[in-house]
Amino acid sequence: MKTKLFAMATIGIFIFACSPKVSQPEAPKTPEAPLSPELAAGKMLYENNCGKCHKLYDAKDFTAENWTPILASMQKKAKISDEDRAKIYAYLTK
């Protein structure tokens, strides 16, 4: 009896593991509004300078207060001017 129960449980687990996975459809993404020239420049600077060394974080991953010390630290490493840092900050905190 125990052997049959074990065999049935094993078969059930095998069938469950091999069944197709059903995923939920993703909600359609709304297109982003066009960026102003200053924000577009900040985006370009962010992607070209920050993306050289590490993955790019979503701007919403951090608050405006969190971005300030992050950018101050990265400015030295990436050799970015104060003006470029301000553009990147404006883009990330838009």
N, C-alpha and C positions, 0 to 999 in steps of 0.2 A: 504494500500500500504506500509506504513512504517513497519507494523508488518511483512508482507511477506519479505521485504528486510532485516529486523533484523533477522528473522528466517533463511533466506538463508545464511546470513553472519555468524551466529552462527554455522550452519551446516558445512559451509566451513572451519571455524576455527577448529572445532572438527575433521573433516576429515584430515586436514593438521597436527594437533597435533598427531593423531594416526597413521600417515603414517610411514613406516619403515625408519629409518635413514640410509643413504648411507655414508659409510666412505671411505676415500681415502686409497688405499693400501700403507703401509709403504715401504719406499725404503729399500732394503736389506742392512743390516749392514755389513761393511767390518770387517773381523776379525782383532783384534789388533795384532801388532807385539809382539813377545815374549819380556819380560822385562829382562834387565840385572840383575844379582844377587843383585846389590845395589838397583836398582829400585824396584825389587820384595820385598826386605826387607822393603823399604819405604812404599810400598803399604800395606804390612802386618801390619806394625806399625800403619799406618793411619787407616786402617779398625778396628784393635783390640783396639786401644787406643781412637781414636776420636769417633768411632761408639758406644762406651759405653754410652755416655751422650747425643748425638744428632745425627740427620741424617747426613749422609756423603754428602758433597757437591761435585759436579763435579769439577775436577781440572780446567776446563776451565771457571768456574763461576767467577774466580778472576785472576788478572794478577800476575806476579811474585812479583811485588812491593806490591800488596795487601796481598799476603800470608805472607810476612815477619812479619808485626805486629800481624797478626792473630795467627801465630804459636808461636810468642814470648809470647803472652797472654795465649794461651792454654797450652804451655809448663809447666808453673807453676801449672796450675790446674790439668793437667794429670800426673804431676811428670815424665816428659820425659827428658832424658839426652840431652846435646847439640849434641852429636853424632847422637842420634835417631831423633832429630829435623831436623838435616841436611839431613838425609836420607828421611824423610817425605817431606821436602822442595824439594829435588831433584826429588822425584816421582811426586809431584804436579806440578812442573814447567818443566817437561820433554818436 
